Amino acid sequence: MEKEYFEDYRPGEKMVSPARTMTEADIVGFAGLTGDWHPLHTDVEYAKKTPFKERIAHGMLTLCIGSALPFRLGPYVAIPKSFIAFYGMDSVRFVGPCKIGDTIHCETEVIGLEEKDAARGVIVCRNSIRNQRGEDVVVYTTRALVGRRPA
């Protein structure tokens, strides 16, 4: 269903994104882009000696990919047509590893609607990036500044 304005959302409303598999190419590309070549992500032998027993994706890579998945829900479902700006992210926690071959998706729940003024409001969502076993990998809260329905 197409959503246009702040008023089209309700607390408790939930959305589940399509899924995507984390690949080795994702990890190597992210390491190259950011300069973060920590061996936990890029050295098989090093990673075998860690509690994870294998390489894992960067937490920020998992957050970046996972937080973009709701946009694949279709036009203006994850955010309304009147979207103005990404307003913020709070309470980010990396609570589990994302390994090469894990398939992640994002579950989003509207937890608040904050009126800014007559023209704008903020949609507050709790988000959980989960793997194929339903385990949380990253949890966080987002805020989107959006337009309100014209009077």
Order of alpha helices (4+ residues) and beta strands (2+ residues): beta-beta-alpha-alpha-alpha-alpha-beta-beta-beta-beta
